[in-house]
Amino acid sequence: MSLPAFIMNATSAIIRTAFLVSVLAFAAAAQTGPATNASPDWLTQPLSLADAINLALKQNSTVLKSRQDIEASLGIVVQTRAIALPKLNAAGAYQFNNATESISLGGAPPISFSKDQNWNAGLRLVQSIYEGGRMTSALRAAQLTKDQALLQHQAVVADTLLEVRRAYYDTLLAEQQIGVRAASVELLKRELEDTSRRYEAGTVPRFNVLRAEVEVANAKPKLSRARNAWRITKNNLANLLGFNLPATVWEDIPLQLTDRLEVQPYQIELPAAIAQAFERRPELGALRKSEGLAQESVIGARAGSKPSVQVYGGYGWRNSSFADNLTASVDGWNAGAQLSWNIIDGRLTQGRVMQARAEQEKTRLEIDNAGRVIELEVRTAYSSFLESKEVLEATQKVVEQGEEALRLAKSRYDAGTGTQLDVLDAETSLTEARTTKNAALHGYLVARASLNRAIGQDVPTPATAGTK
């Protein structure tokens, strides 16, 4: 073998070997590399609507922030009650002052009237015994503040749970719409295959094949949009549930919903719904607590023109006034009473009372307006529920009718008495019927959930709302 031929063969062998090594290395990297769209076990667990609600109570950011609002309100409660509780004060002071004065009486040594160094310390327990009605008012206001905070938290939780229910139903609807669109595509594909066979047999023109191809092409984007809607609704539901998605989860969150869009009997009359709303809505209850707080504010403002009386007792220490040694001290018990009274305060109390009464009247107006708004919400939700119920009843047989219409259209087309357009129209009508039925089920469940929220039927108690 000549040298050039040997070199060429060796070079080819090296290239082939390098290529093989590269392929093997790439395959090994693909096997050992990180998996994409991998999901943790907790994210793929079956999720019912009740499970979703419980997760939202534990993890939803809005609910968690509302709990902190309760904690802040409890701090206000503690501050409000402080006026009625005893207070223990500790005080101490040290003073250096060389501006002393002395006097000489006859031939006696001079006597100093003050010392250049003085100190004192003491403990004093102070208890208010009369504050013009502010102490009992403060205790009532503290309880009203606590009740108001809990009611406001219940309103936040109820709104959040309504959002969770809607998101859950939206996800179920989107998932079922994928099935409807996929079934439509498969149905149109079978129609295309049948038409293609008829065309090859010479029984139909090329136009029929083109029309079937166009219908399949038009149906595929709708299937893609349905899948995208499903991905978006799952992302929304995961956000409401407070999930922190790992980086390995990409666009398709693997939520496994176990409930279905199913109708459950539900009957309620409008007058009963309005009455329940006035009784159960936490927003209205919170405003009533605000009215009580406004009344207590009036009492507190009036107390400004009344005396304040406290009693105290304690123990004190100070340096001796007659000893040069700074460590020489005098100590003992002390007790007493003190009174303060702003007899003339420049109409300050009068202005505070005027302000408090105006705030009280404003709260009454807010309660009246809130009652009208809540009644409007109930009437609107009730009307929407009736509409969804009527729509659902109208769609109960529509799928069966659509399937029967498609069967008849195919039979007529096979017998030569119908047209391809009849079959395609029947297939389109069946798809729309399935879509309409799913939408009606979804609308009924959402309307029912909204009505329950409007009348306060699903408002959780403090125990189920995640409060302490």
C-alpha positions in Angstrom: 0.0 0.0 0.0 1.3 3.4 -0.9 2.0 6.0 1.7 -0.8 8.4 0.6 -3.3 5.6 0.6 -2.2 4.6 4.1 -2.5 8.1 5.4 -6.0 8.5 3.9 -7.2 5.2 5.4 -5.8 6.1 8.8 -7.4 9.5 8.7 -10.8 8.0 7.9 -10.5 5.5 10.7 -9.7 8.4 13.1 -12.6 10.4 12.0 -15.0 7.4 12.3 -13.7 6.7 15.8 -14.0 10.3 16.9 -17.6 10.4 15.5 -18.5 7.2 17.4 -17.0 8.5 20.6 -19.0 11.8 20.2 -22.3 9.9 19.7 -21.7 7.7 22.7 -20.8 10.7 24.9 -23.9 12.6 23.8 -26.1 9.5 24.6 -24.5 9.2 28.0 -25.1 12.9 28.7 -28.7 12.6 27.6 -29.2 9.6 30.0 -27.4 11.2 33.0 -28.5 14.8 32.5 -31.3 16.5 34.5 -34.9 15.5 33.6 -37.1 18.2 32.2 -40.7 18.8 33.4 -40.2 16.4 36.3 -42.8 16.9 39.0 -42.6 16.3 42.8 -44.9 13.7 44.3 -46.9 16.3 46.2 -47.9 18.0 43.0 -49.2 14.9 41.3 -51.4 13.7 44.1 -55.1 13.5 43.3 -56.8 16.8 44.2 -60.4 17.1 45.0 -62.3 20.4 45.5 -62.3 19.8 49.3 -58.5 19.2 49.2 -58.0 22.4 47.2 -60.0 24.4 49.7 -58.0 23.0 52.6 -54.8 23.8 50.9 -55.9 27.4 50.2 -56.8 27.9 53.9 -53.2 26.8 54.7 -51.1 28.3 51.9 -53.0 31.1 50.1 -51.1 34.3 50.4 -54.2 36.4 50.9 -55.4 34.2 53.7 -52.0 34.3 55.4 -51.9 38.1 55.2 -55.4 38.3 56.7 -54.2 36.2 59.6 -51.5 38.7 60.2 -54.1 41.4 60.2 -55.8 39.5 63.0 -52.6 39.5 64.9 -52.3 43.2 64.4 -55.9 43.7 65.6 -55.2 41.6 68.7 -52.3 44.0 69.4 -54.8 46.9 69.3 -57.0 44.9 71.7 -54.2 44.7 74.2 -53.5 48.4 73.9 -57.1 49.2 74.4 -57.4 47.2 77.6 -54.3 48.8 79.1 -56.2 51.7 80.6 -58.1 49.4 83.0 -55.0 47.4 84.1 -52.5 48.3 86.8 -49.1 49.7 85.8 -45.8 49.1 87.6 -43.3 51.9 87.1 -39.7 52.0 88.0 -37.8 55.3 88.2 -34.4 56.5 89.2 -32.3 59.6 89.0 -28.9 60.9 89.9 -27.9 64.6 90.1 -24.6 66.5 90.6 -24.9 70.2 91.5 -22.2 72.3 93.1 -24.4 75.4 93.4 -24.9 74.8 97.1 -25.8 77.4 99.6 -24.9 77.5 103.3 -25.7 79.7 106.2 -24.0 80.3 109.6 -26.1 80.8 112.6 -24.1 82.6 115.3 -20.9 80.8 116.0 -22.2 77.4 114.8 -20.6 75.7 111.8 -22.3 76.6 108.5 -25.2 74.5 107.5 -25.7 73.5 103.8 -29.3 73.5 102.4 -28.5 71.1 99.6 -25.9 68.5 98.7 -23.8 68.5 95.6 -24.8 64.8 94.8 -28.3 63.3 95.1 -29.9 60.1 93.9 -33.3 58.4 94.3 -35.0 55.3 93.0 -38.4 53.7 93.5 -41.1 51.3 92.3 -44.7 52.5 92.1 -47.9 50.5 91.3 -50.6 52.7 89.8 -54.2 51.7 89.3 -56.9 53.9 87.8 -60.2 53.8 89.6 -62.1 56.4 87.7 -61.6 57.6 84.1 -65.0 59.1 83.3 -66.3 55.9 81.8 -63.3 55.2 79.7 -62.2 52.0 81.4 -65.5 50.0 80.9 -65.7 51.5 77.4 -62.2 50.3 76.6 -63.1 46.8 77.6 -66.1 46.8 75.4 -64.1 48.3 72.6 -61.5 45.7 72.9 -64.0 42.9 72.4 -65.6 44.7 69.5 -62.2 45.1 67.8 -61.5 41.4 68.2 -64.9 40.4 66.8 -64.5 42.9 63.9 -61.1 41.4 63.0 -62.5 37.9 62.9 -65.4 38.9 60.7 -63.1 40.7 58.3 -60.9 37.6 58.2 -64.0 35.5 57.4 -64.8 37.8 54.5 -61.3 37.5 53.1 -61.4 33.7 53.4 -64.9 33.5 51.8 -63.7 35.6 48.8 -60.6 33.4 48.4 -62.5 30.2 48.6 -64.9 31.5 45.9 -61.9 32.2 43.7 -60.6 28.7 44.4 -63.9 27.1 43.5 -64.1 29.1 40.2 -60.5 28.2 39.3 -61.2 24.5 40.0 -64.3 24.6 37.9 -62.5 26.5 35.2 -59.8 23.8 35.1 -62.4 21.0 34.9 -64.1 22.8 32.0 -60.9 23.4 30.2 -60.0 19.7 30.6 -63.3 18.5 29.2 -63.1 21.0 26.3 -59.9 19.3 25.3 -61.8 16.0 25.1 -64.5 17.6 23.0 -62.1 19.2 20.6 -60.0 16.0 20.4 -63.1 14.0 19.6 -64.1 16.5 16.9 -60.7 16.2 15.3 -60.8 12.4 15.3 -64.4 12.5 13.9 -63.3 14.8 11.1 -60.2 12.7 10.4 -62.4 9.6 10.0 -64.7 11.6 7.7 -61.6 12.6 5.7 -60.4 9.0 5.4 -63.9 7.9 4.4 -64.1 10.6 1.8 -60.7 9.8 0.5 -61.7 6.2 0.0 -64.8 7.3 -1.8 -62.7 9.6 -4.0 -60.3 6.8 -4.9 -63.3 4.6 -5.8 -64.6 7.4 -8.0 -67.9 8.0 -6.2 -67.2 11.5 -5.0 -65.3 14.5 -6.5 -62.0 15.9 -5.4 -63.9 18.8 -3.9 -65.3 16.6 -1.1 -61.8 15.6 -0.1 -60.6 19.2 -0.1 -63.6 20.2 2.0 -62.9 17.5 4.6 -59.2 18.5 4.7 -60.2 22.1 5.4 -62.5 21.0 8.2 -59.7 19.0 9.8 -57.3 21.9 9.5 -59.9 24.3 11.1 -60.5 21.9 14.0 -56.8 21.5 15.0 -56.2 25.2 16.2 -59.3 24.9 18.4 -57.8 21.8 20.0 -54.5 23.7 20.6 -56.4 26.7 22.1 -58.2 24.3 24.4 -55.0 22.8 25.6 -53.5 26.2 26.2 -56.6 27.2 28.2 -56.1 24.1 30.3 -52.5 25.0 31.0 -53.5 28.5 32.0 -56.3 27.5 34.3 -54.0 25.0 36.1 -51.4 27.8 36.6 -54.1 30.0 38.1 -55.4 27.3 40.4 -51.8 26.5 41.5 -51.3 30.1 42.3 -54.4 30.3 44.4 -53.4 27.2 46.3 -50.1 28.8 47.2 -47.9 26.3 45.4 -44.2 27.1 45.0 -43.5 25.3 41.8 -40.1 23.8 41.4 -37.9 24.8 38.4 -38.3 21.3 36.9 -42.0 21.9 36.3 -42.4 23.7 32.9 -45.6 24.9 31.2 -47.8 21.9 32.0 -48.5 21.6 35.7 -49.5 18.0 36.4 -52.5 18.7 38.6 -54.8 15.7 38.9 -58.3 16.9 39.6 -60.7 14.2 40.9 -64.0 16.0 40.9 -66.2 16.4 37.8 -68.7 19.0 36.5 -71.8 17.4 38.1 -75.1 18.9 39.0 -76.4 18.7 42.5 -79.9 19.7 43.5 -80.1 23.2 45.0 -83.3 25.0 46.0 -83.6 28.4 47.7 -86.2 31.2 47.5 -85.1 34.8 47.1 -86.6 36.2 50.3 -84.9 33.5 52.3 -81.6 34.2 50.5 -81.8 37.9 51.3 -82.7 37.2 55.0 -79.7 34.8 55.3 -77.4 37.4 53.7 -78.4 40.0 56.3 -77.8 37.5 59.0 -74.6 35.8 57.8 -72.6 38.2 55.7 -69.4 39.0 57.6 -69.0 42.4 55.9 -72.3 43.5 57.4 -71.3 42.1 60.8 -68.0 43.9 60.7 -69.8 47.2 60.0 -72.1 46.6 62.9 -69.0 46.2 65.1 -67.7 49.5 63.7 -70.9 51.2 64.8 -70.3 49.8 68.3 -66.8 51.1 68.3 -68.0 54.5 67.2 -70.4 54.6 70.1 -67.5 53.8 72.5 -65.5 56.6 70.8 -68.3 59.0 71.8 -68.0 57.8 75.4 -64.3 58.2 75.4 -64.5 61.7 74.0 -67.0 62.7 76.7 -64.7 61.4 79.4 -62.3 64.3 78.6 -64.5 66.6 80.7 -64.5 64.3 83.7 -61.8 63.8 86.4 -59.3 61.0 86.3 -58.5 59.3 89.7 -55.7 56.9 90.4 -54.3 55.2 93.5 -50.7 54.1 93.9 -48.4 52.4 96.2 -44.7 51.7 96.1 -41.3 51.5 97.7 -38.5 54.1 97.3 -34.9 54.7 98.0 -32.8 57.9 98.2 -29.5 59.1 99.6 -29.6 60.7 103.1 -29.8 64.4 103.2 -27.8 64.6 106.4 -24.9 62.3 105.7 -21.8 63.1 103.6 -21.5 59.5 102.5 -23.3 59.0 99.2 -24.0 55.4 100.1 -26.0 56.3 103.1 -29.7 55.8 102.1 -33.2 56.1 103.3 -35.9 53.8 102.1 -39.6 53.0 102.8 -43.1 52.4 101.6 -45.3 55.1 100.1 -48.9 55.2 99.0 -51.4 57.8 98.0 -54.0 59.0 95.5 -53.9 61.5 92.7 -56.5 63.3 90.7 -56.4 65.3 87.5 -59.3 67.3 86.0 -59.3 69.5 83.0 -62.0 71.9 84.1 -61.6 74.2 81.1 -59.8 72.7 78.1 -60.6 75.3 75.5 -63.5 73.2 74.1 -61.2 70.4 73.2 -63.6 67.8 74.6 -66.5 69.3 72.8 -64.7 69.1 69.5 -63.8 65.5 70.1 -67.4 64.6 70.9 -68.6 66.3 67.7 -66.1 64.3 65.7 -67.0 61.0 67.4 -70.7 61.6 66.8 -70.1 62.4 63.2 -68.1 59.2 62.7 -70.9 57.2 64.4 -73.5 58.7 62.0 -71.2 57.9 59.1 -71.0 54.3 60.2 -74.8 54.1 60.4 -75.0 55.4 56.8 -72.4 52.8 55.7 -74.4 50.0 57.3 -77.6 51.1 55.4 -75.7 51.4 52.2 -74.0 48.0 52.7 -77.4 46.4 53.3 -78.6 47.7 49.9 -75.4 46.6 48.2 -75.7 43.1 49.7 -79.3 42.8 48.7 -78.3 43.8 45.2 -75.6 41.2 45.2 -78.0 38.5 46.3 -80.6 39.5 43.7 -78.0 39.5 40.9 -76.5 36.2 42.0 -79.9 34.7 42.3 -80.9 35.9 38.9 -77.7 34.5 37.4 -78.3 31.2 39.1 -81.8 31.0 37.6 -80.4 31.7 34.2 -77.7 29.0 34.5 -80.3 26.5 35.7 -82.5 27.2 32.7 -79.6 27.0 30.3 -78.5 23.7 31.9 -82.0 22.2 31.6 -82.1 23.3 28.0 -78.9 21.5 27.2 -79.7 18.2 28.9 -80.8 16.4 25.7 -78.8 18.5 23.2 -75.8 16.0 23.1 -78.0 13.0 22.5 -79.9 14.9 19.8 -76.6 15.9 18.2 -75.4 12.4 18.1 -78.6 11.1 16.6 -78.5 13.9 14.0 -75.0 12.9 13.0 -76.0 9.2 12.7 -79.0 10.1 10.5 -76.8 12.4 8.3 -74.2 9.7 7.8 -77.0 7.1 7.0 -78.5 9.5 4.4 -75.1 10.2 3.0 -74.2 6.5 2.7 -77.6 5.9 1.1 -77.0 8.6 -1.5 -79.9 10.8 -0.3 -77.7 13.2 1.7 -74.7 15.4 1.1 -71.3 15.7 2.7 -72.2 19.1 3.8 -75.0 17.6 5.9 -72.5 15.3 7.6 -70.0 18.1 8.3 -72.8 20.3 9.6 -74.0 17.6 11.9 -70.4 17.0 13.2 -70.0 20.7 13.9 -73.4 20.8 15.7 -72.4 17.9 17.8 -69.2 19.5 18.8 -71.0 22.7 19.7 -73.6 20.8 21.6 -70.9 19.1 23.8 -69.2 22.5 24.3 -72.4 24.1 25.2 -73.3 21.4 27.7 -69.9 21.6 29.4 -70.2 25.4 29.6 -73.7 25.1 31.0 -72.5 22.7 33.8 -69.6 25.1 34.5 -71.9 28.1 34.6 -74.3 26.4 36.9 -71.6 25.4 39.4 -70.0 28.9 39.3 -73.4 30.6 39.7 -74.3 28.4 42.7 -70.9 29.1 44.3 -71.4 32.9 43.8 -74.9 32.7 45.2 -73.7 30.9 48.3 -71.0 33.6 48.8 -73.6 36.3 48.3 -75.9 34.9 51.0 -73.0 34.0 53.3 -73.8 30.3 53.3 -70.2 29.2 52.7 -68.6 31.7 55.1 -66.3 29.6 57.3 -66.2 29.9 61.1 -63.0 31.2 62.8 -62.0 27.6 63.5 -62.3 26.5 59.8 -60.9 29.8 58.6 -57.6 29.0 60.1 -57.6 31.4 63.0 -56.3 30.6 66.5 
